């Protein structure tokens, strides 16, 4: 009986150390697409940061916040979101993010979210 528990313990340890099962796609499934940022600095809709590869709105919104944290620092420490709104312009959909920076300045960043907007 002790040998059975030893084997089960070893198997369990190997499973834990190998990482989450979702790290590898199942056979026949495509790997999760990587999100990329293109476009400009996002100061205006014309220079918006374009989010590519988001499979749905949840992934796209997470990408927006990830981008903002990489560019400006941690949310609620280096900056706070003052307002967020959707803008439809010239056949594109933009997310406008108005930020209050820690130093008192204000920034606005536009994201082109046309690729994933409305996808569930």
N, C-alpha and C positions, 0 to 999 in steps of 0.2 A: 504494500500500500504506500509506503514511503517513497518508493521508486516512481509510482504514478504521480504523486504530488510534486516530486522533483522535476519530472518531465513536463508536467503542466506549468509549473513555475517558470521553467526555462523557456517554454513556448510563449507564455505571457510576457516575459521580459523581452524576448525578441520582437514581439508585436509592438510593444510600447516603444522600444528603441528605434524601430523602423519608421516611426512617424505616422501621421494620419493616413488612413486608407485613401482619402480623396486627393492626395498629392499626385497620384498617377491616374490618368483617365482610364476608364474601363475599356476593355478591348472593343474596337469598333467605334469608340467615341473620339471626337476630336479634342485636342488639348484646348484649354480655356484661352481665348485670345488675349493678347497682351494689350493693355491700353497705352496709347501714345498721344502726345500733345504736339500739335502743329500750329501754324499760324503765327500771329505776332504776340506782342506783350499784353494784349487785352485791354488797352486804354479806351478803345472805342469798339463799336460793333464791327467796323471795317478791319480792325487789327485784332479781332477776338482770338482767344486761345481755342483752337479746335480740338475737341476730344474725339479720338478715333478708337474703335475697338471695344467700346462698352456694349455689352450684350443687352442691357436694359437700363431703365431710369435709375434703379438703385445703384448699379455699378457706375453709371455716369456721374451721379451726384457724389458718390464716394471719391471718384477721381477728381472732381472739382476741389473738394476739401483737401485731398492729398496734395494737389498742385499748390493750393494757397499756403499750406503748412510748409512745403518745401521752399516756396518763394519768400514767405514773410515770417516764418516761425510758427510756434504753437498757437493754436486758436485759444482764446481767452487768456493768453499771457502776452503775446506779441500783438495780437489783433483780436477784434470782436466783430462779428457780423451784425451790422446795423440794420440792413434791409436786403432782401433778395426778391427779384422779380423776373418775370418772363417777358421777353420782347420779341414780337414778330416783325421782321423787316426784310423786304426784298426776297421773300421766299425762304428765309432762314429763321430758325428759332434760336434765341440767345437767352442765357441766364445772366442777369446783371447782379453782381455781388458788391454791395457797398460796405466798406470796412472802416472801422475806427481803429487807428493804430495806437500803440502804446504811447508814442510820443505826442499824441494829440492830433496828428494829421489824419486826413481822410483819403481813402483810395477807392477807386471803382475798377472792377475787373469784369470784363465780358467774356463769357464762354459760348462758343458755337456748339449747341447741343442738338443740332438738327438730326444727327445720325441716330441718337437713342431716345429722343424726346417722345414720350407716350408709350414706349415699349414696356411691357410688364414682365 
